[in-house]
Amino acid sequence: MTKGSDLLVAALENEGVERIFGIPGEENLDVVESIRKSSIELVLTRHEQAAAFMAATYGRLTGKPGVCLTTLGPGALNLSTGAAYALLGAMPMVMITGQKGILSSRQARFQVVDVVASMKPLTKLARQIVSPQMIPTTVREAFRIAQEERPGPVHLELPEDIAAEECQEVALIAPHQLELPTASDAALDRGAALIAAAKRPLLMFGAAASRPRSTSDIAQFVIRTRIPFFTTQMGKGTVPGGTELYMGTAALSERDYVHEAIEQADLIITIGHDTIEKPPFIMGKGGPKVVHVGYQPATVEQVYFPQSEVIGDIGPSLKALAGLEGKLPNAQALLHLRERILERIAARATEDRFTPQRLVYDIREVMPHDGILALDNGMYKIWFARNYRTRMANTLLLDNALATMGAGLPSAMVASMLYPERRVMAICGDGGFMMNSQELETAVRLKLNLVVLVIEDNAYGMIRWKQAVDEFPDFGMTFGNPDFVKYAESYGARGTRVDDIGQFKQVLEEAFSGGGVHLVNVPVDYSENERVLVKELRERLPDILEV
């Protein structure tokens, strides 16, 4: 005989699960005991939201669903933001929550809310397990659905009496390889015809091009066709080779310098674009045509309505389209704009001030090509998206889908767990950092090597900036902060405050060299927001050149 919780944990082991992130409750005690006897590590966090962010990031980086565990009611509901984070960001994740017994009701309605119903809009599947015998098939289905395109979160609720119920052994179901369909010859021919006829073609790489399953076919397509490319925020790093064709990153929807190339293009080939991301450009009358190459059909929006779609596994689709090599006389028609675009974006990056540009420049200097930055959400995210050059996929983890605050530190922690030999840095504003700062204790307890950069402006800086841009009075956005150095030290981490920008790079080097968890606190001069992102870009007029 076995019990439901043993079946659950065996099914998770069968799926290759190595870690479960979360905070159990009394309704999970059978599950906790089954985990204790298993090969799976229980990573205890300090808040359920952080556990969900960690599980989602595990899915983002590995392509395999991350798993998180919470109790019923308040614990389960604390997963909601993480569920939305994974749903919009296309990150495979399985959430397991407890519930009071369903075969009897000895505690009446105490702590009971309909978590399954609350999770349905936030997941690909939400289901209560009502019998131990159904656990192996339910877990296999949950992992399959979480991984299928478009990846995302799945929720399973396991009531405590079903977890404790004894039953006969039930056979596990072996996972099988998920096969993606390939694009039809007709779709490939239509897309190829549009590309061949383009006078000013441009490539764009979006979030789905960063999937771990993506192959070298993506880089080979760029190298073989020689078409210049730009990326969305979540598509950065998708092309490790051919960087002399990189035109920039669309950190804004319009008016930025990279939009000079977009505005002059007559065809944009979008690869892995998902309209969940904030629009990297806005389609309109008289603008470029678009060929959408993706795992799934485009979602037609007011700002995005492709004229042709190539739907299927992206790697084989691009391999087929790369047959255009040598047949595109106009491939580099827009490349002459590259130097000017990148020069303007990199301007004033070495000024002797705590500007966003200087912070990005110095961090790029200390991060190796495979170093990983995990950004929280704030004003600095735009600057890193614009200015930080990536050389590998998934080395700049930012969220441009849900764009939630509080995810930066937990995401960096998972990156450090998965890649202990690589430099990993969390970059957080003071507002976002304090939303999950308690996870510093988790990072210290796990003996992670992690640098946490806290950028301090004593305000919700992005909203304060937009408030000023919209000419509202400065109101309701400022707050006080703890002494971040002492705060870090209280958790057993190290802390350093940088008051001289000339010392910033050296402090980061020493923080990485010293190992362990090290918080670095810096001020920021956000006057550049107004100077560059408002005044300078407002005055920019695209040069419409004869080509």
C-alpha positions in Angstrom: 0.0 0.0 0.0 1.0 3.6 -0.6 -0.6 6.9 0.0 -1.6 9.8 -2.2 1.4 12.1 -1.2 3.8 9.3 -2.1 2.2 8.9 -5.5 2.5 12.7 -6.0 6.2 12.9 -5.2 7.0 9.7 -7.2 5.2 11.3 -10.2 7.2 14.5 -9.7 10.5 12.5 -9.6 9.3 10.7 -12.7 9.1 14.1 -14.4 12.7 14.9 -13.4 11.8 17.4 -10.7 14.9 18.1 -8.5 13.6 21.1 -6.5 10.3 22.3 -5.1 10.1 26.0 -4.0 7.6 27.0 -1.4 6.1 27.3 2.1 4.1 24.3 3.2 1.2 24.3 5.7 -0.5 21.7 7.8 -2.6 20.6 4.8 0.7 19.6 3.1 2.4 17.7 5.9 1.9 14.3 4.2 3.5 15.8 1.0 6.3 17.2 3.0 7.1 13.8 4.6 7.0 12.2 1.2 9.4 14.9 -0.1 11.7 14.2 2.9 12.0 10.6 1.8 12.6 11.4 -1.9 15.4 12.7 -4.0 13.7 16.1 -4.3 15.1 19.2 -2.5 12.5 21.4 -0.7 13.6 25.0 -1.1 11.9 26.9 1.7 11.2 30.5 0.9 10.0 33.4 3.0 7.0 34.3 0.9 4.9 32.3 -1.5 5.1 34.9 -4.2 8.8 34.5 -4.3 8.4 30.7 -4.6 6.3 31.2 -7.7 8.7 33.7 -9.2 11.5 31.1 -8.6 9.6 28.2 -10.1 8.7 30.3 -13.1 12.2 31.4 -13.7 13.4 27.8 -13.4 11.0 27.1 -16.2 12.2 30.0 -18.2 15.8 29.0 -18.0 15.5 25.3 -18.4 12.3 24.8 -20.5 11.2 22.3 -17.9 8.3 23.2 -15.5 9.5 24.6 -12.2 7.4 23.4 -9.2 6.2 25.4 -6.2 4.2 24.2 -3.2 1.9 26.2 -0.8 -0.8 25.5 1.7 -4.5 26.4 1.1 -6.2 29.9 1.3 -3.8 32.7 2.0 -0.7 30.7 0.9 -2.3 29.6 -2.3 -3.6 33.1 -3.1 -0.1 34.5 -2.7 0.9 32.5 -5.8 -1.5 34.6 -8.0 1.0 37.2 -9.1 3.6 34.5 -9.8 1.0 32.6 -11.8 0.3 35.7 -13.9 4.0 36.3 -14.3 4.4 32.8 -15.8 1.3 33.0 -17.9 2.1 36.3 -19.6 5.9 35.5 -19.7 5.3 32.0 -21.2 7.2 30.2 -18.4 6.3 26.5 -17.7 5.4 26.0 -14.0 3.4 23.6 -11.9 1.8 25.0 -8.7 0.7 22.5 -6.1 -1.6 23.8 -3.3 -3.2 22.1 -0.3 -6.8 22.2 0.8 -9.0 21.0 3.7 -10.3 17.5 3.4 -13.1 16.9 0.9 -14.3 13.6 2.2 -15.3 15.2 5.5 -15.5 18.7 6.9 -14.2 18.8 10.4 -13.1 22.4 10.3 -16.2 23.7 8.4 -15.2 26.6 6.0 -12.1 27.7 8.0 -9.5 29.2 5.5 -11.4 27.6 2.6 -11.6 29.6 -0.6 -12.1 28.3 -4.1 -8.5 28.5 -5.2 -9.1 26.4 -8.3 -11.7 28.9 -9.6 -9.4 31.8 -8.7 -6.5 30.2 -10.7 -8.4 29.4 -13.8 -7.9 32.8 -15.5 -4.3 32.8 -14.5 -3.3 29.3 -15.7 -3.4 26.9 -18.7 -5.1 24.4 -16.4 -6.4 24.4 -12.8 -7.7 21.1 -11.3 -8.5 19.6 -7.9 -7.2 16.0 -7.4 -10.1 14.0 -5.9 -8.6 10.5 -5.9 -5.1 9.1 -5.3 -5.4 6.8 -8.3 -5.7 9.8 -10.6 -2.4 11.4 -9.4 0.0 9.9 -11.9 -2.1 10.8 -15.0 -2.9 14.2 -13.6 0.7 15.1 -12.9 1.8 13.8 -16.4 -1.0 15.9 -18.0 0.0 19.0 -15.9 3.6 18.8 -17.0 2.7 18.2 -20.7 0.3 21.2 -20.7 2.8 23.4 -18.9 5.5 22.7 -21.5 3.4 22.8 -24.7 3.5 26.0 -26.8 2.6 28.5 -25.5 4.3 27.4 -22.2 2.7 28.6 -18.9 1.5 27.7 -15.4 -0.7 24.8 -14.3 -2.3 24.5 -10.9 -3.1 21.3 -9.0 -4.9 21.3 -5.7 -4.3 18.3 -3.4 -6.7 18.1 -0.4 -5.1 16.8 2.7 -7.3 13.7 3.0 -6.5 12.6 -0.5 -2.8 13.1 0.2 -3.1 10.9 3.3 -5.4 8.3 1.8 -3.8 4.8 1.4 -4.3 3.0 -1.9 -2.8 0.4 -4.2 0.3 1.3 -6.2 -0.5 3.0 -9.4 1.8 2.8 -12.4 3.6 6.0 -13.4 3.5 7.3 -17.0 6.8 7.9 -18.7 7.2 11.4 -20.1 7.6 11.6 -23.8 9.3 14.2 -26.1 7.0 17.0 -27.2 7.2 17.3 -30.9 6.4 20.7 -32.5 4.8 20.9 -36.0 6.7 22.4 -38.9 5.5 25.2 -41.1 3.8 24.3 -44.4 5.7 24.6 -47.7 3.0 27.1 -48.9 3.6 29.4 -45.8 7.4 29.2 -46.3 7.1 30.0 -49.9 4.9 33.1 -49.2 7.2 34.3 -46.5 10.3 33.8 -48.7 8.7 35.6 -51.6 8.0 38.7 -49.4 11.6 38.6 -48.0 13.1 38.3 -51.5 11.1 41.2 -52.8 11.9 43.6 -49.9 14.0 46.6 -50.6 14.8 47.4 -47.0 14.3 44.3 -44.8 14.8 44.1 -41.1 14.7 41.3 -38.6 13.2 41.4 -35.1 13.7 38.8 -32.4 11.1 38.5 -29.7 10.6 36.6 -26.4 9.8 33.2 -27.9 13.2 33.2 -29.7 14.8 32.9 -26.3 13.2 29.5 -25.5 15.8 27.0 -24.3 14.7 24.7 -27.2 15.8 27.4 -29.7 18.7 26.1 -31.8 21.7 27.5 -33.7 19.3 27.8 -36.7 18.3 31.2 -35.4 21.9 32.6 -35.4 22.6 30.8 -38.7 19.6 32.5 -40.3 21.1 35.9 -39.5 24.6 35.0 -40.6 23.4 33.4 -43.8 20.9 36.1 -44.9 23.0 39.1 -43.5 19.8 41.0 -42.8 20.3 43.5 -39.9 18.2 42.8 -36.7 16.9 44.4 -33.6 15.3 42.8 -30.6 12.4 43.2 -28.2 13.3 43.6 -24.5 12.7 39.9 -23.8 14.4 38.9 -27.1 17.8 40.2 -26.2 20.7 37.8 -26.6 18.9 35.5 -29.0 21.6 35.9 -31.7 25.0 35.1 -30.3 26.7 35.5 -33.6 26.4 38.2 -36.3 26.4 41.0 -33.8 27.8 43.4 -36.4 24.2 43.3 -37.7 22.7 44.3 -34.4 20.7 47.5 -34.7 19.5 47.9 -31.1 16.7 47.0 -28.8 13.2 48.4 -28.8 13.0 49.5 -25.2 10.2 52.0 -26.1 7.3 51.5 -28.6 8.3 54.4 -30.8 10.5 57.4 -31.3 13.7 55.9 -30.1 16.8 55.8 -32.3 16.3 52.2 -33.3 13.0 53.3 -34.7 14.9 55.2 -37.4 15.6 51.7 -39.0 12.0 50.5 -38.3 10.5 53.5 -39.9 12.6 53.1 -43.0 12.0 49.3 -43.3 9.6 48.1 -45.9 9.5 44.6 -44.4 10.0 43.4 -40.9 10.5 39.7 -40.3 9.4 39.1 -36.6 10.8 35.9 -35.1 9.2 34.7 -31.9 7.2 37.9 -31.3 4.4 37.7 -28.7 2.0 40.6 -28.4 2.0 40.1 -24.6 5.2 42.1 -24.7 4.8 45.9 -24.7 4.9 46.7 -28.5 8.4 47.1 -29.8 6.9 49.0 -32.8 3.5 50.1 -33.9 2.1 49.0 -37.3 0.0 51.5 -39.2 -1.0 52.8 -42.6 2.0 53.2 -44.9 4.3 51.3 -42.5 6.3 48.2 -43.2 4.8 44.9 -44.0 5.4 42.1 -41.5 6.2 38.4 -41.9 5.4 36.6 -38.5 7.6 33.6 -37.8 6.5 31.9 -34.6 5.5 28.8 -32.8 2.0 30.0 -32.7 -0.2 32.2 -35.0 0.0 35.9 -34.4 -2.5 37.6 -32.1 -4.0 40.3 -34.3 -3.9 43.6 -32.5 -4.5 47.2 -33.4 -0.7 47.7 -33.5 0.2 44.3 -35.0 -1.4 42.6 -38.0 1.1 40.6 -40.1 0.6 40.1 -43.8 2.2 36.6 -43.8 2.7 34.0 -41.1 5.1 31.0 -40.9 3.9 28.9 -38.0 5.7 25.9 -36.6 9.0 25.1 -34.9 11.1 28.2 -35.3 14.4 26.5 -35.9 13.3 24.4 -38.9 11.3 27.4 -40.3 14.4 29.6 -40.2 16.6 26.9 -41.6 14.2 26.6 -44.6 14.1 30.4 -45.1 17.9 30.6 -44.9 17.8 29.1 -48.3 17.5 32.7 -49.5 21.2 33.1 -48.8 22.8 34.9 -51.7 19.5 35.9 -53.2 18.9 39.1 -51.2 20.7 41.9 -52.9 19.0 44.4 -50.6 19.7 42.5 -47.4 21.9 45.2 -45.8 20.1 48.3 -47.2 19.5 49.6 -43.6 22.8 48.6 -42.1 24.3 52.1 -42.8 22.1 53.4 -39.9 23.6 51.1 -37.4 26.6 53.0 -36.3 24.7 56.2 -35.7 21.9 54.5 -33.8 24.3 52.7 -31.5 26.4 55.8 -31.0 23.4 57.8 -29.9 22.2 55.1 -27.5 25.7 54.8 -25.9 26.2 58.5 -25.6 27.5 59.9 -22.3 28.0 56.4 -20.9 31.2 57.2 -19.1 30.3 60.5 -17.4 31.4 60.9 -13.8 27.9 60.7 -12.4 25.5 58.0 -11.2 23.5 58.1 -14.4 21.7 55.0 -15.7 24.0 55.0 -18.7 27.1 54.9 -16.4 25.6 52.1 -14.3 24.9 50.0 -17.4 28.4 50.6 -18.8 30.2 49.6 -15.6 28.1 46.5 -15.1 28.7 45.4 -18.6 32.4 45.8 -18.0 32.4 43.4 -15.0 30.0 40.8 -16.4 31.5 38.1 -18.6 29.7 37.0 -21.8 27.7 34.3 -19.9 27.0 36.4 -16.8 23.3 36.8 -15.9 21.5 39.9 -14.9 18.0 39.5 -13.4 16.1 42.8 -13.4 13.2 43.8 -11.3 10.8 46.4 -12.7 11.5 50.1 -12.6 12.9 53.0 -14.5 16.3 51.4 -14.9 14.8 48.5 -16.9 14.4 50.8 -19.9 18.1 51.8 -19.7 19.3 48.3 -19.5 17.1 47.2 -22.4 18.4 50.1 -24.5 22.1 50.1 -23.5 23.1 46.7 -22.2 24.6 44.5 -25.0 23.9 40.8 -24.6 26.0 38.0 -26.2 24.0 35.0 -25.1 20.3 34.2 -24.8 18.8 34.4 -21.3 21.6 36.5 -19.8 19.4 39.5 -19.3 16.3 38.3 -17.5 13.7 41.0 -17.5 9.9 40.9 -17.5 8.2 43.0 -20.2 5.0 41.0 -20.1 3.4 41.3 -16.6 6.2 43.7 -15.7 5.7 43.0 -12.0 7.8 44.4 -9.2 9.4 42.0 -6.7 10.6 39.3 -9.1 14.2 40.4 -9.6 15.8 38.9 -6.5 14.0 35.5 -6.7 14.8 35.2 -10.4 18.4 35.9 -9.8 18.5 33.3 -7.0 17.3 30.6 -9.3 19.9 31.6 -11.9 22.6 31.3 -9.3 21.3 27.9 -8.2 21.2 26.6 -11.8 24.6 28.1 -12.8 26.8 28.4 -9.7 29.9 28.8 -11.8 28.6 32.0 -13.5 28.4 35.5 -12.3 24.8 36.4 -11.4 23.4 39.8 -10.4 20.0 40.9 -9.3 19.3 44.6 -10.2 16.4 46.1 -8.2 15.1 49.5 -7.5 14.6 50.3 -3.8 10.8 50.0 -4.3 10.8 46.6 -6.0 13.6 45.2 -3.8 11.7 45.8 -0.6 8.7 43.8 -2.0 10.6 40.6 -1.6 13.8 41.6 0.2 13.1 38.9 2.9 14.5 36.4 0.4 18.0 37.6 1.2 17.7 35.2 4.1 16.8 32.4 1.7 19.8 33.2 -0.5 22.2 33.3 2.5 20.8 30.0 3.8 21.2 28.4 0.5 24.8 29.6 0.3 24.3 31.2 -3.1 26.9 33.3 -4.8 24.9 36.4 -5.7 25.4 40.2 -6.1 22.3 42.2 -5.4 22.4 45.8 -6.7 19.9 48.1 -5.1 19.4 51.4 -7.1 18.1 54.0 -4.7 16.0 57.0 -5.5 13.6 56.9 -2.5 10.6 56.8 -4.8 8.6 54.7 -7.3 10.7 56.3 -9.9 9.1 55.2 -13.1 5.6 56.3 -12.1 7.1 59.5 -10.7 8.7 60.2 -14.0 5.5 59.5 -15.9 3.7 61.8 -13.5 6.1 64.6 -14.4 5.9 63.9 -18.1 2.1 64.1 -18.0 2.6 67.4 -16.1 0.9 66.3 -12.9 2.2 67.7 -9.6 4.9 65.6 -7.8 2.7 63.7 -5.3 2.4 60.3 -3.6 5.5 58.5 -5.0 8.3 59.0 -2.4 9.2 57.0 0.7 12.0 56.3 3.1 14.4 53.4 3.1 16.3 51.4 5.7 20.1 51.5 5.8 20.6 48.8 3.1 24.1 47.9 4.2 22.9 47.1 7.8 19.8 45.5 6.4 21.9 43.1 4.3 24.2 42.4 7.2 21.2 41.6 9.5 20.5 38.6 7.2 24.1 37.4 7.2 24.9 38.9 3.8 27.6 41.5 3.1 26.7 45.1 2.2 28.5 48.0 0.5 27.3 51.6 -0.2 28.9 53.2 -3.2 29.0 57.0 -3.0 31.7 57.6 -5.6 30.9 56.4 -9.1 34.6 55.9 -9.7 34.6 53.1 -7.2 31.5 51.3 -8.5 33.2 48.9 -10.9 35.9 47.9 -8.3 33.2 47.3 -5.6 31.3 45.0 -8.0 34.5 43.1 -8.8 35.2 42.6 -5.1 31.6 41.6 -4.4 31.9 38.8 -7.1 35.3 37.8 -6.0 34.3 37.5 -2.3 31.5 35.0 -3.0 28.4 34.6 -1.0 25.5 37.1 -1.0 26.6 40.7 -1.3 24.3 43.7 -1.5 25.6 46.8 -3.3 23.6 50.0 -2.8 24.0 53.0 -5.2 22.1 56.2 -5.8 20.9 57.1 -9.2 20.7 60.4 -11.2 17.4 60.1 -13.0 17.6 63.6 -14.6 18.6 61.6 -17.7 15.0 60.3 -18.0 13.8 63.8 -18.9 16.9 64.8 -20.9 17.1 61.7 -23.1 13.8 59.9 -23.0 11.6 62.9 -23.3 13.4 66.0 -24.7 16.0 64.3 -26.9 13.7 61.8 -28.4 10.9 64.3 -28.8 13.3 66.3 -31.0 14.5 63.3 -33.0 13.4 63.5 -36.6 14.0 60.3 -38.7 16.2 60.9 -41.8 14.1 59.4 -44.6 16.8 58.5 -47.0 16.5 57.6 -50.7 17.4 53.9 -51.0 
